[in-house]
Structure formats: C-alpha cells, structure tokens
Amino acid sequence: MAYKSVNPFNNETVKTFQELTENEVAAKIDEAQAAYLKWRKTDFATRRQVMKKAASILRDKKAEFAHYVTLEMGKLIAEAEAEVDLTADIFDYYAENAEKFLAPKTLHPKDGHKAYVEYDPIGIIFCVEPWNFPYYQLVRVVATNLMAGNVVMVKHASIVPQCAGAFEKLMLDAGAPKGVYTNLYVLSQHTDKIISDRRVRGVALTGSEKAGSIVAGKAGENLKKSTLELGGSDAFIVLEDADLDSACKWGLWGRMNNTGQCCVAAKRFIVVESVADEYLKRLTDCFSKLKMGDPMDRSTTLGPLSSEAAAQEIADMTAEAVKHGAKAVIGGKRPNRSGAFMEATILTDITKQNPVFYKEFFGPVVMFFRVPDEKAAIELANDSDFGLGGTVFSRDVERAKRVAKEIDTGMVFINRPTWTAPDLPFGGVKHSGYGRELSDEGIFEFLNHKLIYIEK
C-alpha cells in the first residue's frame, strides 16, 4: 500500500490505507460534480459559516490535529500547533474577506456604455499537495476556492494519510456538503485520468519540479489552468551593515523551521566578506545548541526529517558536496541513532563546479557563501534556477529595498526570513512555479473573469 503512516522518529509503521480503485475515483468525481452544481449557487453567508466553523474546530481540537502532523512527518509539536493556528487563521481570513474581494468590478468604457466584470466559479479544482505542511498547504486552495463557489478534490502526499483524512472530516464536520471537499487516496497513475476528466477545470500543485512538470504538462494538454508552487533555494543575504544578532537569530529559524523542510527556508546564506567570519562563528554556535530528539517532546529543537528516504537523500547530497571540495564546519552526517535524523550542517567552500551548487537542500543544511560586496551578493542570489523567496539583512532599510528590487524571486523579506500570512501573496518565478496563493490575489486563480457589457 502506497499510503502509510510511518513515524519518522522511530521508522515504525503506524497505519496503512487502501488506495481507491478506478471505479471509486470515478464515483468521487461524479459526487464532486453534483456537489458543485449546488455549491456554486450558495451565498457567501452559507460558505462563510462553513469556513468559520472549520476554523473553530481546528482551534478547539488543536492538540489532536497537531498530533497527526508530528506523528506522520516529524514536525516539532510546537510547530505543528502553530501550523494548525495558521490554517484556522486562513479559513477566517477568507470567510471575512472573500465577498469583498469578489465584488463585481465596474468598468468605464470610452464609448460611454456600462460594463463590469463578475467573478464566477468554474467547477472542480484538483489539487496535488505535499507532506511538509499537511494542513496549511490544503487550506491555501480550499478556503479560496470554496469561498468562490468551486469544489476541491485533493491527492495528498502518501506519507500523511491520517492528516489527509482528518482534514476531510474537518470539512464535513464544519458543514460542507459531501463532495464539496474530497480526499483521494489514489496512486500517481490515476492523476492523468482525473486531470483529463472534462469536469475537472483547474489543477493546483505544490511539490517538486519533476511533479510540477508532469502535472502542468497534463493540464496544458487538456487546456486547463494550473498553478504551481515548487521548490526554492532562497538566498539569505547578510550585508556588512546588518544587525548580526538579529541575522543569526533569524538565520537559525529561517533554516531550521520544520527541520529545513520548507520551500521558502533560508538555504543559501550569502554574507559580505567583512562580516563573514563573525557571522559564521555565531551561526555555528547557534546550530551547536540544537537538541536532537523526539518531536513530541517540547524540549527537542531538532527533530527527524519526514522519512528515512528524505534523511538519506540529504546525507548523500552532503557527502557529494564534501567529495567535491565543500567543508562541513558543523554536522555533515547522520547520527548513530534510530529514526530519520540528520545532523544540523553548515557547508562552506562550495564552488560553482560543485554538483550541489544549483540544488535544493530540503533539510537542515546551510550552504554558506562569502561575497566581496552588495553587487556580488545580488549576482549570486540570482544565479539559481529557483525564484521563490529571499531575505536581505541591513540596518539601512532603503538600501535593503533597493537590493530586494534586484532579486529575481516572487517574494523578498527584509530583516527576517521569508514566511507566510493569510494576507500576503505567496508564489514564485522561474523553476519555483507560477500563480499565487493567499491574499486577495490567491482567490482569483480559478475563476471566470466574466465581462458583462450593457448597451444603453
């Protein structure tokens, strides 16, 4: 069975789940289409009630929802609880703002006649979602699309099936009619048929470049809108006038949040030479104080990665980097203990010829680079196939804004790492994907922007 709960703290299988058959998937699509034909006609007040109830349930049962996250993918329990809170906040945000966002837009044609644009739902939106934020990734597409009148079907990651099931139950308990939100335990080979079904009108994916290319290709083949949120190799730039205490504190958080398994984690630390030695010393000291252990234990500050395969992949990438000249100033290998653990690692001396130079370390590994000045920092930050987020540290905010303008990514944060909030648009460019989620921008991705023109 592909869908398994495996506790990465000890690599023990907790529970397995049966995948749906082809006929069962077809029946689920029938059910979703029938639900859409009714849901699209509901008013904002009805939809709002479901969103608010979902937020309330999440807050009331935060411990239960967080437990599934930590159990299945190893997120520290406090971080899992924070994810549940963020998910509830996003439900509330769209409950409170969607009607305003989707109000018809009045136009003023030069011919003097009347015209406006209204925003209509289009149907079933199929989502392929990852394991690293099992609820937050879902709510980004669910709250927007359900408030807009679409319905959603989700193929969640196979390593978080209990989270997937808990979210579907959440929507039912919140009052969403059956079929408005559907969890699909399906194998990857089913995705082509789902995308090809004429009733599926849009496709949203968060995941790897490879998965994005395959899913976007199938969506394009069927002339369907898609959005992609893929990987990132975010630059964390520390200029010579930065507050190093703040840059160290945020550098640790930016790299180690979710054990480094975050698309917008700080991955490439680019530090101006004049402060590089001091900053590296401080960052190394911060890393050395991390406590490896059970992610359910609140004293743990370095948990396991999501799976044994994920931990081994990071270890192999680190070994490859060192083989080609990089130096591990701290960490660099897997510890001698059970579970999907990897030491917190800082790699220096990574040349452009190193095979890992253009890769994404999806785990607790920093690539540390020294540059002579601001210009070189910008050039190195942009020397990447990815373009998701980025960070600039400087006491001179106007200077940092000028640097941010030159960085070719979808998001840049000044004096703190890239992060997320309900009212901030989220997305990237280049190999990090296209489209936006969250804020007012996220709700318009899968709608018919319909022009109504009135002859006087």
N, C-alpha and C positions, 0 to 999 in steps of 0.2 A: 504494500500500500504506500502511495506517494505521500499522503497526508499523515504526518506523525508528530505528536508532541514528544520531543526529546529534551530533557532538562540539560542544558549545556554545562551546568555546574558539576554534574557527575556523569554525563553522557548516557543516562538511563532513559529508556523509552517509557513514557508515562501512559500514552493512549494512542490508538490508531483510528483512522477514519476511512470509511469506504467511499471511493470515488463514485460519482454519478455515472450512470450509463448514458449512451447517446439518446435513448428514448426519454430518459428522465430529464436530460438537459432540454430537449425539445419541448417537453411539457412545462418546464420552468419558463421558457421563453413565451409560450402561449399564455401562461399565467401573468407574466410581466406585461405583456401587451394589453391584456384585458384590464389590468390594473391601471395602466397608463391612460386608457381611454376614459376612465373615470377620474383619475387623479388630476389630469390636466384641466378639468373643469372645476376643481375645488377652488375656494377662495383663499386669499392669503391668511385669513384668520384661522382656517382649518389647518393649513400647513404649519403656521406659526405654533399652534397648540402642540403638534407632534414634536417640533424641534425643541420647544421649551421643556416638554415632558422628558425628552431624551436627555437633555442637559441635567435636569433634576435627578433623574435616576442615576446618572453617572456620578454625580456628587454624593448622593446618598449611599451608593454602593462602590465607592472609590476603592476601598481595600480589595474587594472581590475582583474588580476589573484589573487593577494593578497586579494582583497576584498572577493572573494568567500571563501577563506580559513578561514578568520576571521568570516565571516557570518555563516559558517556552523559548524565549530568546535571550535571557540572561541580563536584561536591563536592571541596574540597581533599583531597589524597591522605591526609594525616594524619587528617582527619575521617572519610574513607571507611574507613580501617583501624580507627578507633575504633568505627564502626558494625558492622563485622564482629565485633569483640570483643564488643560488646554483644549482638549476635544469638546468638553462641555462649553467652554467659552466660545468656540467657533459655532456650535449649534445656536447659542444665544445671539451671537453677532448677526447671523443671517436671519434668525427669527425677527429680530428688531429692525433690520435694515433692508431686507430683500424687496419689500413692497416699494420703498423709496427708490432703490436702485433701478427697479424695473418699470417705473412710471413711464408712460409714453413720452417720447421726445418730440417737442414741437419744432417743425422746420419753417423756414421763411423763404419760399421760392421767389425768385426775382420776377416771375410772371404775376405775382400778386395773389395767387390761389393758395389754398390751405393744404398742408401736408404734415404728416407726423410719422414717426417710427414707433411701432409697438414690438414688444419682445415676447415671442411665443415659444412654448416648449416644442421639442421635435420628436420625442419618443424615448426609446430605451437607450441608456448610455451604459456601455460595457467597460468595466474598469479592471485592470490588472495591477495589483498592488503588492508592495514589498513587506518584508518582515520587520524592518528596523524600527518603525513606529506603527504598531499594528492597528491603533485606533485613529491617531492623528492623520495618517495617510488616507484613511477611509473618509473621515468627516470632511476633508477638503473637497471631495467630489460629491459626497452625499448631501451635505447641507445646502450647497449651492444649487444642485440640480433638483432636489426635491422641493425646495422653496420656489424654483422656477417652473415647476409642473412636470418635469421629466421624471422617469423612474430609473433605478440603477440596479445593474447586476454586476457582481464582483467575483473575480477569481483572485482570492487572496493567496499569499505565499504558503507553500505546503508545510512549512515548519511552525506555523502559528494557527493551527486549525481550531483550537479552543478559543482564541481571540476572535477568529472569524465567526464562529458560532455565537459567541457572546454578543457580538455587535448586531448580528441579525436578530437575536432575541431582544436586544435593546430596542430596536426599531419597532418590533411587534408590540412590545410592552408599552412603548410610547404612543401607540395608537395608529401606526402606519398600517394601512390595509395590506393584506398578504399580496405579494407581487410588486409592491412599491419599492421594496429593498429586498434583493435576493442574494444570498451567499451561495456560491457554486464550488463544491469540491470537485474540480474537474482536472483532468490531465491536460498537459500543454497542447496535445494534438487536437483537443476539442476547440481551442480558441479560434482556429481558422473558420470553422463552421459557424461559430457564434458570431464572429465579425461579419461573415458573409450573409447572415440572415437579414433579409430586407427590412425587418422591423427594428433591428439594431441600427441606430442613427449616428452614434458617435462612440469614439474609443479614447479612453484616458489610461495612460500607463505611467507608473513610477517604477524605475528599475534600472537595469544595466543598459549599456549602449547596444549590446547584441540583441537583447529582448526588445528594446525600442525600435531597432531597425526592422526586425521581423514583424512586429505588430503594426508599426506605421506603414510598412510596405503592404500588408494585407488590407489595412484600412484604405490606403490610396488606391489599391487595385479595385476596391469596391466603391470608390468615390465617396468616402466617409471622412468627416472631420475627425482629427485626432489631436491630442495634446500629449506631450512627453516631458517628464521630469526625470532626467537621467543622472549620471554621476557628476562628480565635481572634484577638482583638485585645487581648492581655494587657497589663494595667496593670503598670507598674514604678514603685512608689511610693517616693519618697525623702523621709523625714521630716526635720525640722530637726536631729534628734539622730543622724542616720546617720553612719557612717564613710564619708566621701566617697571616700577612696582605694579602699576595697572596692567601693563602689557604682559607681564609674567602671570599675574592672576588670571587674566582673560585668556592668555595663551594656553594655560593648563586646561581651563574649562572648554575653550574652543576646540582643542584637540581631543580631549578625553571624555567629553559628554557622550553618553551612550557607548562608552568604550571605543570611541573613534569611529563608530559605525553610523555615520551621518553624512549625507550628501554635501551639506554645507559646513562640515567640520573644517577647521583650520588645518591644512595638510602641508602646505609649503611655506615655511617660515623664512621670510626674506628680510634680512636685517642689515642695515647700513654698517659698514666695517668699523666705524669709530666706536660703536657701542656693542658690536657683535660678541666680543669676549665676555663682557659683563652680562649681557642678556643670556647667552648660552649657559653661563655659570648659574644664574638664577633659575632658569628654566629646568636645568638638570637637577638642581636641588629640589624643586617642586615635584618633579617626576619621582625622585628617590623616596619621597614621603608617602607615595600612594600605597595603600594596603590591599593586597590581593586576598580575595576570599569569597564567601557565599554572598550572592547578590541580595538575598533575603535579609542578611544581617546589615543593619543600618550603619555599622562601623566600617563596613567594606567601602573602599573608594576605587577599587579596580576589580571589576567582575569579569566573567568569562565572555568570550565572543559568542555569537549566536549559535555556532555549531562547531563540531570538530573539524569539518572541512574548511570553514572560514578561518579558524585559527591556524590550521596547517598552511593554508594559502598565504596568509600574512607572513608566517615564519619562512616559507620558501622564497617569497619576494624579498624579505630582509636578507636572507642568505645570498641571494643573487646579487643584491646591491653591494654587499660586502665583498663578494667574489670579484666584483668589477671596480673595486677601489674605495668604496664608501667606508666610513668608520662609524661604529656604534659607540657613542660616548656613554651611553647607558642602555641597558637591556640588550636586545638583539636576538633573543632566542625564546623558546618555550620553557616554562618552568617544569621541574620534576614533580608533577602532581597530577591528579586526575582532573578531568574537565577540559573545556575548550579555552584554555588560558594562553595568553601571550604576554610577555613582559612589556611594560611601557618602554618605548625605544626612541632614541634620538639619533638620526643618521646625519653625518656631515660629509663633506668632500664628495658630493655627488656631481659628477661631470655630465655634460650633455651626452657623452658617449655611453653612459651607464644605462643598461636596459630599463631601469625603473624610472628614468628621468621624466618620461611622459605618462607614467602610470598613476593610478589612483590607489593609495593605501587605504583600504576600508577597514581600519583598525587602529590600535594605539601606537602608531609610528609617525614621528615627525621627520620630514625632510628639511634640513636646516641649510640655508644658503647665505653667504656673505656677498654683499654688493658694495661698490665704492660710493654710490650716491643715489639720489632720488630717481634720476633718469634710468639708471641701470635696474633699479627696483621695479619700475613700471615695465620695462622691456622684459624682464624675467617673469613678472606676473602674467604678462600677455603671451608668453611663449608656452602655450598649453592648448591642447585640443578642446579642453573644457572651458566653460564660461558660466558658472552658476553663481557663486558668491565671492566675496573678498573682504578684506579688512585693511584699514590704514590707521596706524597709531602715530599721532603727532599732537603736541600741545597747541600748535597753530592750526585751528580748525579750517581757516580759509585755505591754507596750504593743503591740508588733507582733502578738502573738497576738490581742489584742482587735480590732485593725484587720482582721486576717485573717478573723476570725469574721464581720465585716460585709461582706466582699467576696463577691459572688454569682457564684462560679465553682466548678468542680469540684475545683480544686487551688490552693493558695496556698503559696508557699515564702517563708521568712523569711531575709533576708540572703544570698540567692543566687537566680538566675533559676529559673523553672520548668524542670524536667528530668525524666528518667525513669530507672527502675531496675527490674529484674525483680520486686522485692518491694514496689513501690509501685503502688497502683491508679491507672489513667490514664483520664481521661474528663472530660466537661463537662456543662453545662446550657444552657438557652436554645438559641440557634441553633448552639451548638457541639456539639449532639448529645445522645445518651443511651446508657446502658450503660457498662460498664467493661472495660478490658483490663488484663492483668498482675496480679500479686499473687495471693492466693487468690481474690479477687473475680472475676478475669477468667475463671477456669476454669468458673464456674457458669452463664455466659450461655446456652449452647446445650446444656442437659441437661434431661432429665426428672427433676424432683424428685419421685420416686415414694414415696408413703406406703404402708407395709406395716403393717397392724393385725392383731393376734393376739388372738382371744378365748380367755381362759384356760379 
